[in-house]
Amino acid sequence: MTDRIASLRAQCGGPRDGALLRVTLANALLAEDDTASAIAELRRALEFDPDYSAAWKQLGKLLADSDDATAAIDAYQRGIAAAQKRGDKQAQKEMTVFLRRLASR
């Protein structure tokens, strides 16, 4: 485990814990090729903020890349709903495209 990951994990459960910290930790884990842990951290991020469309988009991509199409489709559908709620049209468009691609496999 890198110092960066250790430092981020040390903040988990503390006053700075939240969606942004968990997404940052997920990105650090991805940089170390730890996809399973990154997916877990993105799910934790979404527990803090279920309308975080960027986290849904990244989670959907990781799940699709991990050949879990069912979970990826669910993540994209929930992400699209979150993006609509927040008015994040770009994320909504991107996830809609990714969802169509997955559904046509």
Secondary structure, DSSP 8 states (H G I E B T S, - for coil): --HHHHHHHHHTTSTT-SHHHHHHHHHHHHHTT-HHHHHHHHHHHHHH-TT-HHHHHHHHHHHHHTT-HHHHHHHHHHHHHHHHHHT-HHHHHHHHHHHHHHHT-
